[in-house]
């Protein structure tokens, strides 16, 4: 069985940018694997979003620039 699951975290709900993309994947009999990509946003991380995903503006500022 093949399986892929994605999860995203963003700066907010409206006019938001993705700051994290996580992926879980499994192919046939292989063990479950994961990958995570983090991107520095150009929009501020809203406090209401930090409450949900735990990524602060200070932490997001350390992520790589996606450009």
TIRO-2110 file (N, C-alpha, C; in Angstrom, 1 decimal):
// TIRO-2110
0.8, -1.2, 0.0, N, 1, A
0.0, 0.0, 0.0, CA, 1, A
0.9, 1.2, 0.0, C, 1, A
0.6, 2.2, -0.8, N, 2, A
1.3, 3.5, -0.9, CA, 2, A
0.4, 4.5, -0.1, C, 2, A
1.1, 5.4, 0.6, N, 3, A
0.4, 6.4, 1.4, CA, 3, A
1.2, 7.6, 1.5, C, 3, A
0.6, 8.8, 1.3, N, 4, A
1.2, 10.1, 1.4, CA, 4, A
0.3, 11.0, 2.2, C, 4, A
0.8, 11.7, 3.2, N, 5, A
0.0, 12.6, 4.0, CA, 5, A
0.8, 13.9, 4.1, C, 5, A
0.1, 15.0, 3.8, N, 6, A
0.7, 16.3, 3.9, CA, 6, A
0.1, 17.1, 5.0, C, 6, A
0.8, 18.0, 5.7, N, 7, A
0.3, 18.9, 6.7, CA, 7, A
1.0, 20.2, 6.5, C, 7, A
0.3, 21.3, 6.5, N, 8, A
0.8, 22.7, 6.3, CA, 8, A
0.6, 23.5, 7.5, C, 8, A
1.5, 24.4, 7.8, N, 9, A
1.3, 25.5, 8.8, CA, 9, A
1.5, 26.8, 8.1, C, 9, A
0.7, 27.8, 8.4, N, 10, A
0.7, 29.1, 7.8, CA, 10, A
0.8, 30.2, 8.7, C, 10, A
0.9, 31.4, 8.2, N, 11, A
1.1, 32.6, 9.0, CA, 11, A
-0.3, 33.1, 9.6, C, 11, A
-1.4, 32.7, 9.0, N, 12, A
-2.7, 33.1, 9.4, CA, 12, A
-3.8, 32.4, 8.5, C, 12, A
-5.0, 33.0, 8.5, N, 13, A
-6.0, 32.4, 7.7, CA, 13, A
-6.3, 33.1, 6.4, C, 13, A
-6.3, 34.5, 6.4, N, 14, A
-6.5, 35.3, 5.2, CA, 14, A
-5.2, 35.9, 4.7, C, 14, A
-5.0, 35.8, 3.4, N, 15, A
-3.7, 36.3, 2.9, CA, 15, A
-2.5, 35.8, 3.6, C, 15, A
-2.6, 34.5, 3.8, N, 16, A
-1.5, 33.8, 4.6, CA, 16, A
-0.5, 33.2, 3.7, C, 16, A
0.7, 32.9, 4.3, N, 17, A
1.7, 32.2, 3.6, CA, 17, A
2.1, 30.9, 4.3, C, 17, A
2.5, 29.9, 3.6, N, 18, A
2.9, 28.7, 4.2, CA, 18, A
4.3, 28.9, 4.8, C, 18, A
4.4, 28.4, 6.0, N, 19, A
5.7, 28.5, 6.7, CA, 19, A
6.3, 27.1, 7.0, C, 19, A
5.5, 26.1, 6.9, N, 20, A
6.0, 24.7, 7.1, CA, 20, A
5.1, 23.7, 6.3, C, 20, A
5.8, 22.8, 5.7, N, 21, A
5.2, 21.7, 4.9, CA, 21, A
5.8, 20.4, 5.5, C, 21, A
4.9, 19.5, 6.0, N, 22, A
5.4, 18.2, 6.5, CA, 22, A
4.8, 17.1, 5.6, C, 22, A
5.5, 16.1, 5.5, N, 23, A
5.0, 14.9, 4.6, CA, 23, A
5.4, 13.6, 5.3, C, 23, A
4.4, 12.8, 5.4, N, 24, A
4.6, 11.4, 5.8, CA, 24, A
4.4, 10.5, 4.6, C, 24, A
5.2, 9.5, 4.4, N, 25, A
5.0, 8.7, 3.2, CA, 25, A
5.5, 7.3, 3.4, C, 25, A
4.8, 6.4, 2.8, N, 26, A
5.1, 4.9, 2.9, CA, 26, A
4.8, 4.3, 1.5, C, 26, A
5.7, 3.5, 1.1, N, 27, A
5.6, 2.8, -0.2, CA, 27, A
5.7, 1.3, 0.0, C, 27, A
4.7, 0.6, -0.3, N, 28, A
4.7, -0.9, -0.2, CA, 28, A
5.1, -1.3, 1.2, C, 28, A
6.1, -2.1, 1.3, N, 29, A
6.5, -2.6, 2.6, CA, 29, A
7.6, -1.7, 3.3, C, 29, A
8.0, -0.6, 2.7, N, 30, A
9.0, 0.3, 3.4, CA, 30, A
8.4, 0.8, 4.7, C, 30, A
9.3, 1.2, 5.6, N, 31, A
8.8, 1.8, 6.8, CA, 31, A
8.4, 3.2, 6.5, C, 31, A
7.6, 3.8, 7.4, N, 32, A
7.1, 5.1, 7.3, CA, 32, A
8.2, 6.1, 7.4, C, 32, A
8.2, 7.1, 6.5, N, 33, A
9.3, 8.1, 6.4, CA, 33, A
8.6, 9.5, 6.5, C, 33, A
9.4, 10.5, 6.9, N, 34, A
8.9, 11.8, 7.0, CA, 34, A
9.9, 12.8, 6.4, C, 34, A
9.4, 14.0, 6.1, N, 35, A
10.2, 15.1, 5.6, CA, 35, A
9.5, 16.4, 6.0, C, 35, A
10.3, 17.4, 6.3, N, 36, A
9.7, 18.7, 6.8, CA, 36, A
10.5, 19.8, 6.1, C, 36, A
9.8, 20.8, 5.5, N, 37, A
10.4, 22.0, 4.9, CA, 37, A
9.8, 23.2, 5.6, C, 37, A
10.7, 24.1, 6.0, N, 38, A
10.3, 25.4, 6.6, CA, 38, A
10.8, 26.5, 5.8, C, 38, A
9.9, 27.5, 5.6, N, 39, A
10.2, 28.7, 4.8, CA, 39, A
9.9, 30.0, 5.5, C, 39, A
10.9, 30.9, 5.4, N, 40, A
10.7, 32.2, 6.1, CA, 40, A
9.6, 33.0, 5.3, C, 40, A
8.6, 33.4, 6.1, N, 41, A
7.5, 34.2, 5.4, CA, 41, A
7.8, 35.7, 5.3, C, 41, A
7.2, 36.3, 4.3, N, 42, A
7.3, 37.7, 4.1, CA, 42, A
6.1, 38.4, 4.9, C, 42, A
5.1, 37.7, 5.3, N, 43, A
4.0, 38.2, 6.1, CA, 43, A
4.3, 37.8, 7.6, C, 43, A
3.8, 38.6, 8.5, N, 44, A
4.0, 38.3, 9.9, CA, 44, A
3.2, 37.0, 10.3, C, 44, A
3.7, 36.3, 11.3, N, 45, A
3.0, 35.1, 11.9, CA, 45, A
2.1, 35.7, 12.9, C, 45, A
0.8, 35.5, 12.7, N, 46, A
-0.2, 36.0, 13.7, CA, 46, A
-0.1, 35.3, 15.0, C, 46, A
-0.3, 36.0, 16.1, N, 47, A
-0.4, 35.3, 17.4, CA, 47, A
-1.4, 34.2, 17.5, C, 47, A
-2.5, 34.4, 16.8, N, 48, A
-3.6, 33.3, 16.8, CA, 48, A
-3.1, 32.0, 16.1, C, 48, A
-2.2, 32.2, 15.1, N, 49, A
-1.6, 31.0, 14.4, CA, 49, A
-0.6, 30.4, 15.3, C, 49, A
0.2, 31.2, 16.0, N, 50, A
1.3, 30.6, 16.9, CA, 50, A
0.6, 29.7, 18.0, C, 50, A
-0.6, 30.1, 18.5, N, 51, A
-1.3, 29.3, 19.5, CA, 51, A
-1.6, 28.0, 18.9, C, 51, A
-1.9, 27.9, 17.6, N, 52, A
-2.3, 26.6, 17.0, CA, 52, A
-1.0, 25.7, 16.7, C, 52, A
0.0, 26.3, 16.0, N, 53, A
1.1, 25.5, 15.6, CA, 53, A
2.4, 25.7, 16.4, C, 53, A
2.5, 26.7, 17.2, N, 54, A
3.6, 26.9, 18.1, CA, 54, A
4.8, 27.5, 17.4, C, 54, A
4.7, 28.0, 16.1, N, 55, A
5.8, 28.6, 15.4, CA, 55, A
5.7, 30.1, 15.7, C, 55, A
6.6, 30.7, 16.4, N, 56, A
6.6, 32.1, 16.6, CA, 56, A
7.2, 32.9, 15.5, C, 56, A
7.0, 34.2, 15.5, N, 57, A
7.7, 35.0, 14.4, CA, 57, A
9.2, 34.9, 14.5, C, 57, A
9.7, 34.9, 15.8, N, 58, A
11.1, 34.8, 16.0, CA, 58, A
11.7, 33.5, 15.4, C, 58, A
11.0, 32.4, 15.6, N, 59, A
11.4, 31.1, 15.0, CA, 59, A
11.3, 31.1, 13.5, C, 59, A
10.2, 31.7, 13.0, N, 60, A
10.0, 31.7, 11.5, CA, 60, A
11.1, 32.6, 10.8, C, 60, A
11.6, 33.6, 11.6, N, 61, A
12.7, 34.4, 11.0, CA, 61, A
14.0, 33.6, 10.8, C, 61, A
14.1, 32.5, 11.4, N, 62, A
15.4, 31.7, 11.3, CA, 62, A
15.2, 30.7, 10.1, C, 62, A
14.0, 30.6, 9.5, N, 63, A
13.8, 29.6, 8.4, CA, 63, A
14.5, 30.2, 7.2, C, 63, A
14.8, 29.3, 6.2, N, 64, A
15.4, 29.8, 4.9, CA, 64, A
14.4, 30.6, 4.1, C, 64, A
14.9, 31.5, 3.4, N, 65, A
14.2, 32.3, 2.4, CA, 65, A
13.8, 31.5, 1.2, C, 65, A
12.5, 31.3, 0.9, N, 66, A
12.1, 30.4, -0.1, CA, 66, A
12.4, 30.9, -1.5, C, 66, A
12.9, 32.1, -1.7, N, 67, A
13.1, 32.7, -3.0, CA, 67, A
14.4, 32.3, -3.6, C, 67, A
END
